[in-house]
């Protein structure tokens, strides 16, 4: 029997326990935690990856009945002054004449502060429809309580503080965890594998000297707000695409300024009332502010987003938390022999932009499970572990890019185009890799690492899409006053998001990647047209180079449409480098794979020897009728 010790009882530890119980039903799970109350909770907004991971754990009915749907990420860009109009009134009508998206919210008149003097009008980027993959805004207090209730019968609980972890160098040796309880009594726990979920305590990283500084720092301050007037948010004077698909309140709201961004996450309170998480993340050296609190945040909002301040002042603060210079990393996250793993915040921290933190737990936990499965079968190799480690480094590359977006967060032109570009990459490249389980293949993980190769801090440029073009567009907007038109043109969510994508088992990733390349070229071409380059010969050399890039991307897109298997070539066929789940997508839903006559998970070579039935459970913890699943003998 495989013995697994989980150090920590927070979100990452509970999710890991649920997942391991499902995919390693014969394993003995021990959870060690000192039960310290009132820990800061962060991470309330989910994305499609996160929700699929939650659904695979049997949380679907709970989420539908107890948490609120999230219909994408919505971005508010202060409308730049138009030509001859320094105060920028009448944005909707002016933009309609230019053929851009134009709808001024009639609800603005219903708000006591909408249209008040001094506040900017906004150009709104939001999803113009509902995609088939759901997402949710979580009340983390009720959600975490539900996870704790579900995990309790699955694990052996040891209450106490871990003082040391002894890692065995013997082949097949067990690790020894030393624990001290509140009375000072000591005990030990032995395990084949140790998963550090200690969060910011960073138990193993500190013990083994793996701590590492990140290239850039961030700080954050947030609080939960109750009793507020949501009509202020719905009544902002905005230009937005016309749709009747959902209430625009039910999204994650983003507001920006130099060196910072603000989030508002609507959620459901314990008694069903409106609740919201409101926070700011910033780079202190750019914002010029070190330690943030509510008063300082309100001063910031008075300057840049006064109506958001008005919204906050109608409510009451329930609780608050803050982190100063909270970013950190580690030199290693996974042991090459599978003895220990750093999961979530025990290894590195995320910028909350893009709601990627919990989403990457949905990557790391299957990665760790795949490595444990391989170790149990005697097939875990350093090469496979290093490939999974490389995937973590690729994720940190994204964090580096986010860090270098802060210098241009007050430039709505550069930021609006960059966010649409990132949305497109997520839906066409990263989400398909996740849904199909391809990220668990060592060859695919290595390609991801090569494409997203990290650089030293001094070599990381300020990160925004099409820099040569955006620099010119931003400069011209100040001269010609057409910034609103440029931002509106970037609202390509209807083309950036594949609304028909909902299942990964039969997805041809090559063709989805081809769509990404085509749309990337299309966005570049649209941006170039906004320059009116044909009127200025000085721009022709730059434009020629940009159109050559577009042509190259479209040719590659055509090749991938005709030969989508080319995109799959990096996927390793070596059993030692393949996912431990067979078929790959069964890392999420092994029951579905089993119902189609596929094994579900187990030996990387697809064999079925030495497998034990998996415990496929429904929401009530019962085996669904007619469902069978299998797993590797660990």
N, C-alpha and C positions, 0 to 999 in steps of 0.2 A: 504494500500500500504506500502510495506517495504521500509524504507529509509536507505540508506547506504552511509556513508561518507568515502571517500578515501583520506587520507592525503598524498600528494605527487604525482608528475606527472612524475616520472621516469619510468624505465622499469617495475618494479613490479606493480606500480599503473596502468599503461596503460594496461598491460596484465590482471590484475584483472578486470578492467572495461570491456574489451572485453569479458572475460569469464562470468562475472556476467550478462552482457546484454543478452548473449546467453541463460543462464540457469535460470535467474530470470527476464524474460522480463517485468514483471509488476513492478519491483523495480525502485525507484527513486535514481539515482546515482549522488552524488555531489563530485566533485574533487577539493580539496583545495591545492593550491601550490603558493609559492611566485614568481615563474618564475625567478629563479636565473640562469643566463647563465653560460656556460663554466664549467659545472660540469665534473669531471673525469668520463670517460666511461670505463668500464671493463666488460669482458664476451663476447668474440667474437666467441668462438668455441662451437658448439652444439653437443649433442649426440642424440641417437635415441629417448630417452624419450622426449627431448626438441622438436625435430621436430614433433613428434606425437601431442604434445600439440599445437604447432603452426598450424599444419594442421587442428586440430579441431576448430581453431579460424578462418578458412577460409583464411589462409596465404599461402596456397600451391602454387598457381600460381605465386604469388609475389615472393616467395623464388626461384622458378625454373627460373624465368626470370630476377631476379635482384641480387641474391646472388650466391655464389659459392658452389658447392658440396664439402663435406668433406668425404674422404674415410677412415675414421678411425684414430687411433692414431698411430704414427710411432715413434719408440724409437731407438736412436743411442747409442750403447754401444762401447766405445773404446776397440779395440781388445787387450786382454792381450798378453804379450810376450809369444811366444811358446818355447818349449823346445829347448835350444841351439840357440835361436834367439831373443836376447834382444830387437832389434829394430822392431820386428814383421813385416818384409816385406813379401810379397807373401802370404797373409792370404788366399786368395780365393783358390789357388792351394793346399795348405796344408790341408785346411778343406775339399776340395773335396776328397782327399785321405782318409780322415777319415770317409767318408760317410755322412758328414754334408751338410747342404744347402750351395751351392757354386755358386755364380755368381758375378764376379767383374764387376761393371758398366763400359761399354765401353765408356760411356759419360765422364768418368773421364778425358780422354785425351783432351776433348774439352774445359775443364775449364782452365783458366789461372793460377789457383792456385792448382787445383787438383793434388795430387801427389807431391806437394811441400814439401821440407824437413821440419821436425819438427812436422808435424801434424799427429795425429793418424789415422789409418784406423778404420773403424767401422763395427761392426756386426749389421745388421738392422733387427728389428722386425717390421713387418707391416702386415696388413690384406692381405691374398693371393687371395682375391676375393671381390666382392661387395655384401653386404647383402641386403635384400629386404627393410629394413627400412632405409630411407635416413637420412643424417645429412648434416649440412651446416656450412661453415665458414662465419660469418656475418661481414659486414661493419656496425658497430653499429650506426654510424651517419646517414646513409641512412635508416637503418632498424628502428631506433627509430623515425625518421621523419615520416615514413610510419605509424607506430603505432599511433603517435599523430594525423595524418590526419584521421585515422579511428575512433579514440576515440572521437574526438571533437563533433560530432553530438549526441553522446550517453549520455553525462554527462552535468550536470549544473556546469559550471566552476566558482569557487570563487578564485580570486587572492589576496593573502595575506599570512602573516605568522601566523601559529597557535600559540597562546600564552598559551592556557590551554585547557584541555579537562575535563569537569565535567562528571563523571560516576555516573549514577543514581542507587540508591539502591532500588528504588521502583519496585515491580513486573510489568513488561511491560513498565517501564519508559524509556524515551529517553535520550540519551547522548547529552550534549551541548558542541559545539566546538567554542571557542572564537578566532576570527581572526582579525588581524590588517593589514591594507593595507599600501602602501608606504607613503601615506599622513598622517598616524597616526590615521586614522578613524577605529573604531572597529565595528564588527558585529558578529552575532552568527549564527551557523548552528546546527540544531537538527537532530539526526539520531537514528535509532534503533540499528545500528551496526556501529562501527568505525574500519576501517582497516588502521593501521599505515604503510604507505609505504614511510616514510620520510628518509629512508636510514640511512646514517651514522649520521644524526642529532638525530636519536633515540628518537624521541619526547616522546612517551608514556613510554618507558623504563626508561628514565631519570626522567620524572614527577612522576612515581610511584615507583621509587627506585628499579627497577628490574635489574639494570646493574650488570654484573658478569664477572670476568676475566676468560679467557680460561686456560686450563692446559699448553699450549705452545703458543709462539708467532711466527709470521712470518712477513717479510717485503717484499715489492715488488717494482720494478721499471720497467716501460715499455714505449714504444714509437711506433708510426707508421712510417714505412719506405716506401719510394717511390723511383722509378727510379733505383732500384738495379738490379744486374745481377743475375737472377734466375738460370742461367746455373751453377753457383758455387754450389748451393744446389743440383741440379740434378747431378752434376759431382763429388760429393764426392766419394771417393774410398771405396765402401761398399760391404759386403757379404750379400746377401738377397735372399729370395725365388724367383724363376722364375715365373712370371705371365705377362699377357698382358691385365689386366682387367681395369686399369686406370693409369693416369699419377701420378707417385709417388710424384710429387710436391704438389698435391691437397689433403693434409692431414694436421694434426696438428703435427709439428715436435718437438721432445723433446731431449734435450741434458742435461747431468748430471755431477755433481761434488760434492765434499765433502760439504754437507750442503746446496746445492742449485740445482735448475734446470732451464733450459732456454727453452722458447717456441718460435716457429716461426709459425704464423698463416697466411697463404696466404689468401687474400681476394680481392674483386673487388673494385676499386676506383670509385669515383663519375662519372667519364667519361669512365669507363670500363677498366682503366689501372691497372697494377699490383700494389698491395698495400700489406703490411704485418704488422701484429702486432708482435713486438719482445719484450720479457721481461724476467725478472728473478725474481723468488721467492726464498727466503732463510730464514734460521734461523740465525739471526745475531750472536748468541753466538757460533755457530758451524763454520760458514763461517769466522768469525773474522772481519766482515765488518758491520758498523752500517748504515750509510746513503749512498745509492747507487746512482750513476749518470752514464751517458753514458761513460765517460772516465774510471771510475772504472770498469764498465762492460766490456769494451774493454780490459782492463788489465787482467781481469779474463779469458776472452776468449783467449787471447794470450797464456796464460799458459796451458789451457785445451782443447780449441777448436779453433785453429787459423784460420781455414777456415771459421768458422762462423763469426769471426771478419772480414775476407776479404769480405764476403758477405755484411756485414753492411757498410763497408767503400766504397762500390761501389754506395750506395744510399744516400738519403738525409732524414733527420729527419723531419717529418711533425709536430708532437706534442709529448709531453711526460707527464707522470704523475708518482707519487711515493707515496707509503704508507709505513710508518715506524711503526712496531709493531701494525699492523692494526686489529688483531684478537680480537673479543669480543663476549660475549654471554649475555643471560638474564636468570633470574631465572624462568620465566614463559613466554609463548608465546601466549597462548589462554585463554581467560576468561572462567571459567566453566559455566557461564550463557550466553555466546555468545555475550556479550556487546562490546568487543574489541578484536582485534587480531594484533599480530606483524607479518608482512610479509617481507620476504627477509632480506635485510641488516638492517632493523629497529630492528631486533631481534638478528641476529648473522651473522658472516661473514664466507666465505669459503676460503679454499686453492684452487687456480685455477686448481690444478692437477686433471685430469679426467674430466674437464669441467662440474662439478656437480652443480655449482651455479644456473644457469638459469634452469637446469633440476629440481632442488628442488622447484623452483617456480611453476613448473608444478605439484608438489605434494601439496604444501601448498594452492594454490588457490582453487583446488577442495576440499581439506579438509575444508577450511573456508566456501566454498559454501555449502557443505554438512551440516555443523553445522548451517548455517543460514537457510537452508531449514527445518532442524529439529526444530529450534527455532520457525519458522513460523507455524509449525504444532503442537507445544506444546510438542514435543518429545525429545528435547535436554536434555541430562542428564550429570551430572558431570563425570560419568564413561566414556561416549563416548568422551568427550572433553579430559579427561586425557589419553585415548588411543591414540588420535591424537597427544597429547603432547609427549607421549612416542615415537611415530614414529619420531618426531623431535629429541629427545634425541638419538635415534638410528643413525640418520644421523650425529649427533655430534660425536658419537663413531667412525664413519669412518674418521672424521676430526682428531680425536686423533691418529688413526692409521697412517694417512698421516704425522702427525707431527713427529712421531717416525720412519719414513722412512728416514728422512734427514741424520741421522748419517751414513747410509750405501749407500747413493746415489753415492758414488765414488767406490762402489764394484759392478761391472757389473754382477757378478755371482748371488749374492743375489738379486739384483734389477731386473734382467731379469726374473728370475723365479717368483718373487713376482708379477710383473706386469701381466704376463700371468695368474697367479692364480686369480688376481683381475678381469681381463677381464672375466674370466670364471664365477666367482660369479655374476658379473653384468648381463651377458646374461642369466644365468640359474635361478637366484633367484630374483634379484631386478627388471629387466625389465619385466618378466612375472607378478610379483605382480602389476606392474604399468599398463601394457597393459590390464589386466583383470579387473582393478579397485579393486582388492582384498585389496590393502593398505588402502582403505576407510572403511573396515570392522574393527570394534573395536577389535575383537578377533585376527585377523591377525596382526593388528598393535601392540597388546600387545605381541604376539609371537616374532615379529621382535625386539621389545624392549628387551625382555628377552635374545634373541640370541646375540644381540649387546649391552650388558649392559656396561655402562661406568664405569670406575674405577678412583680413584684419580690419579693425575699425577705421584706420586712416584711409583705407582703400574702398570703403563703402560710400557711394555717392548719395546725395539727396535723392530719394526714391519717388519718382512719379512717371506716369506713362509718357512715351514719345517726347523726351526732354527737349529736343531741338524745336519741335513743332509747338509744344506747350509754352516754351519760353517766348516764342514769337507771338503766339496768341494772347498770352497774358500781357505782354508789352503793348500790342495793338489795341487790346480792350481798353487800356487806360487812355490811349490816344483817341480812339474812335467811339468809345462808349457802347460797344456791342457785346460786352461781357455776358449779359443775360442771354443773348442768342447763343453764344458759345456753350454756356452751361446747359441750356435747354437741349441743344443738339446732342449733348453727351448722354441724355436720358434714354439709353438703349436697352433698358432692362427687358423689354419685350423680345429683343433679339439675343440678349446676353444669356437668358435663362432658357434651357430646354424644358418647356412646360410638360412635355409628354414623357419625361424620364421618371420612372418610378420603381424599376426593379433591375438588379444587376446581374442576374444569372445568365441572361441571354444577350447581354450588351456587347456590341462590337466597339471596343474602346477606340480602335483606329479611326472609325468614322466619326465618333464624337470628337476626337482630337482634330480631325479634318475640319469639322465645323468651327472649332476654336480658331484654327489658323485662318479660315476664310473670314470670320467675323473680326479677327484682329486686323487683318488687312483692310476690311471695310471701314472699321473705326479710324484707321490711319488715313484712308482716302477722304473720309468726311472731314477730318480735322484739317487736312491740307486744303480742301476747298474753302474752308472758312478763312484761310489766309489771303484769298484772292491773289494767289501767287502770279497768275498770268499778267498782272498789271505791274509787277516789280521784277525786272530781270535779275536783280541782286539775289533773289531767292531761288532762282532756277537751279543752281547746282545742288543746293540742299534738297529741294523738292525732287529732283531727278533721283538722288540717292534713296529717298524715302519711297518713291514709287517702285524703284528696283526691289527694295525689300518687300513691298506689298506683292509684287509679281512673283517673287520667290516663294512667299508664304502661300500664295494661291496655287502655284504649281505643286508644292508639297501637299497641299490639301487635296488636290485632284488625285495625286498618286495614292494617298491614303484612302480615298473613296474607292478607287479601283482595286487597290491591294491593301486592305485594312490589316492583313496579317503582318505587314512590315512593322507596324506599331508594337506587335506582340513579340517580336524577335528577342528583345532583351530578357524576356521571361525564361528563367533557367529550367531545363529539363532534367537536371541532376537531382535525384531524390534528396540528397543532402541539402540542397538549396531551395527546394520547393516548400510550400506551405505544408504544415502538418494537417491541414484541413482538406478533405477531398470529398466533393469538389470545393474549389476555393471559396465560393460564396457561402458555404455551410458554416463559416466562422460566425455568421449571424443567425442563420435559421437551419440548423441541422435537421429538424423535424421535416421541413419542406423538402430537403434533399432526399431524406429517407423515404418520403411518400412517393417520390418519383423513381424509386429503385436505386438511388445513389447511396453510397455508404454514409455520407454525412461528415465524418471526420475520422482521423486515425493515422495510419501509416502514410508517409509521404508518397510511397510508391503505389498507393491505391489499394494495397492488400487489405484483407479483412481478418487475418489471423490474429488471435489473442485479443480480440475486441470484446468489450463488455457493453451491455445495453446502456444507453444514456437515459437520464431521467428527464424526459421531455415533459414539462409541467405547464398547465394553464395558469390563469391568474389565481385560482383557488388552491394551487399546489397539487392538482390531480393530473394523472396521465390522461391526455386526450384520447378519445376512442379512435382506434385504428392508426395511431401514430407510433412509429418505432424509430429509434435513433441509435447510432453506434458510436463508440469512441475507442481510441487507442488504449491499450492496457498500460497504464502508468504505474 
